[in-house]
Amino acid sequence: MQISLAFLNKRVLGFFVSEISGSESQRLISPLISDWLR
């Protein structure tokens, strides 16, 4: 269950990040995502 949740989270976050076109937003969100996925 935990593995599939992590997999889903990564897919959703990847989609979310790729949908963000503003580099400022990406710069703000990227550290949060990497910190959350650790």
PAMIZA-644860 format. One record per residue (C-alpha): residue in one letter; residue number from 1; x, y, z. Coordinates in nm, 2 decimals, decimal comma. Each point is the difference from the previous one (the first is absolute). Layout:
   r     k        X        Y        Z
   A   NUM        X        Y        Z
...
This chain:
   r     k        X        Y        Z
   M     1     0,00     0,00     0,00
   Q     2     0,27     0,24     0,10
   I     3     0,20    -0,07    -0,32
   S     4    -0,29     0,06    -0,23
   L     5    -0,08     0,32     0,19
   A     6     0,35     0,13    -0,05
   F     7    -0,01    -0,10    -0,37
   L     8    -0,33     0,19    -0,04
   N     9     0,13     0,30     0,19
   K    10     0,31     0,01    -0,23
   R    11    -0,22    -0,02    -0,31
   V    12    -0,24     0,27     0,12
   L    13     0,28     0,23     0,10
   G    14     0,18    -0,06    -0,32
   F    15    -0,31     0,09    -0,20
   F    16    -0,06     0,30     0,23
   V    17     0,35     0,13    -0,04
   S    18     0,00    -0,04    -0,38
   E    19    -0,33     0,19    -0,02
   I    20     0,16     0,29     0,18
   S    21     0,14     0,24    -0,27
   G    22     0,12     0,28     0,23
   S    23     0,36    -0,05     0,10
   E    24    -0,05     0,19     0,32
   S    25    -0,28    -0,23     0,11
   Q    26     0,22    -0,30    -0,09
   R    27     0,29     0,14     0,19
   L    28    -0,22     0,04     0,31
   I    29    -0,17    -0,34    -0,03
   S    30     0,30    -0,22    -0,10
   P    31     0,17     0,02     0,34
   L    32    -0,33    -0,08     0,17
   I    33    -0,06    -0,30    -0,22
   S    34     0,36    -0,14     0,04
   D    35    -0,03     0,06     0,38
   W    36    -0,34    -0,18     0,01
   L    37     0,12    -0,30    -0,21
   R    38     0,31    -0,06     0,22
